[in-house]
Amino acid sequence: MLLLIPGPVQTRPEVRAAMAQDIAPWDSGFQPVYARVRDRIVAVAGGTPGVHATLPIQGAGHFVTEAALRTFVAPGAKVLIPMNGAYATRMARLAREAGRVVVELPLPDTRGATAADILPALDADPAIGTVAMVFNETGSGIVNDAPGIGDALRTRGTRLILDAVSAFGVLPFPMAEHPECDALVFTSGKCLEGMPGMGFAVARIDRADACAGNAGSWSFDLSDVLAHARRSGWGSIRFTPPVQAIAAFDVALDLYEREGGQAARLARYRENAAILYDGVLALGLKPYLAREHQGPVIVTIHQPADPRFDLMTFVEALKRRGVLISNFYNTAAPTMRIGAIGAITPDDMRRAVAAIGQALDDVLKQAA
């Protein structure tokens, strides 16, 4: 089965094989693996050892995103969130339910946010101390200009929390060049092509120390994750983790480096997305985004206007042809979400485009 969703993604056999072992997470034999993974993540993030640290939280991306919001935004403080996608909406809910004051900045979900969008909102409300934003929106496929926004925030002393869950390892955001960023968060099962189960924050150590006591939660306190590492060592974990996922992630990082790192993986994903975008156009389908706003992670397509079309029927027809896509959408208009990431090649994507055309014919003929 070709898995074309924006995460968890299709993985390599070597990564899956690393899951097939029993591991004691606190054993002295495994602790060096965990410590090594944390160091490697800082390097992928373009961070600086001693300035940045990898602070993990078990679970989905929402977990580590909430932990970053709780840790780096004080209770009752204001945080600006550009609202141009489903995951920005979720981030706003996480912050609001954690007792932070969310200032929403409505934007269209058909283009990425820029500093020109953000700065007027900050000028209008000087009490806003942090911008929290999604780097790559997998609701529609847009990419927000995190580097440009970060540069603008730095000049005015505003902090940044960056949800890079579906961007890390592919879209560049060198942490050493962005001291305004308190934390960049991501998960193991996306662009680095590991197994799902772990969330990671690459965070500034000084800011994690300064924000100790903010979280109001033991589980979601990144300052406490840092304190635990200092007490017990960087190979130690606070609570029982999906330890096999960590072992698999170490292998996934080996494969990432072997491929050529960020630049090579971005090039492959861009080619995948371009083949998909051009392919659906040739089938008579309409992408949700204009080409200039199309990111490399997911291509979202308008559902056919034909009344015979049904998304779930199409998904099942496509699955019978060996391709699995999302069975839901996050846009205002009915769409189809097809991922371009994971251990898939341009040739895989060409086969997928052919299968999409065949499944579409199946659905429309059956409904006739």
Phi, psi and omega in degrees: 000132177268115185266110182242067173235162183280021175130141355300152188255169172295138184241165178280154179303325181296325180289315179296324181296328181293344178282341189273058178207153174265130186225137170267115189295336181261005180293144182296338178284336181264335184304321177298329178295313181296317178297321179295318178301317181297318178295319182294324180295317177302320179294316179298325180285355184067030180273180182242119177305136183089339175256320180244151177220151174271122182240108187268151172225128178294146173114196185283171179301328177301326183294310183287331174296314177298319180299319180294317179297316181294322185285314191260356173241122183291151176305132180083355180277159183269140176226129179268131179233117174291123189258088179226037177173170185296326184278337168294320177299320179291320177300318179298319179294317178302315181292316183296316182286345173273001177089015175267153182268112184268127171255112183272136176245098183293131178218156177292151180267019181250004175207159180282152175285148179231172177300327179297334175282321190281316190298319177300325178293323177290322177297325182286340183217086182297347180284349179287120182256344185220140166253129174243130186210159175269133179285303180240119182270110180276002170292318183239331181109003179285159176239121175281147184280073182299315179299315180293320177294318178301316178301317181293321179294322183299323182292341183246002176081018178270140183273162182227137167241125187243117172279100179252032186305315181253025180232333189297134181092351181235304179272122188287137172206080185294115185299327180297335179269359184228070179295347176287346184270113177291319183203140170246128185242148179200177180233167186282342191256027182243242191289343174272358169063038172265188176273153179288161173136338182236137170251148181226141168246128168264111193233155173286129182295319181296324180286323177297322176293316183293334185261010178303133180098353180285325200297320186068020180204132177287315183296324187252039182246103181290333175297324178288326175300316178296315180298320179297318180298321178294322182286316193248356180102153185287350174265009181258149183237138183295308185236160184303121182262171167286080195296327178295328177294326177292317178298319178293326180293325176300318177293319179300323177293324174301314182293323177299314179294321181295325179291334182123011175074207189303312185297317182291319181291321176299319180298317179295315181294322178298319179294318176304311183295321180293319178298318179294314181300309180294324182294316180289328173300317180295335177277357181089010178267160185244116174299150181289327184253146168296152186304322184291344179254003183281122177275177186267002190261317183214139175251121180257135189233136173300135173295145178304142179287348181302124182296346178283346184282137174224128187300311184295322177297320179294315180301317181291322177295321179291322179297324177296339177263011172088018180230128181244124177239175180296144178256024177209169178222160185240013182256163179295319177274149177297126183222176173235135182255121180232119183281151177244009185250171182105184182280064180232152185247168173304322177296321175302318182293324176297319176297322180295319179299317178299318179295324178299314179298318180293318179294323178296317177298317179303312185296315184289326178290319181296326183277351184290000000 
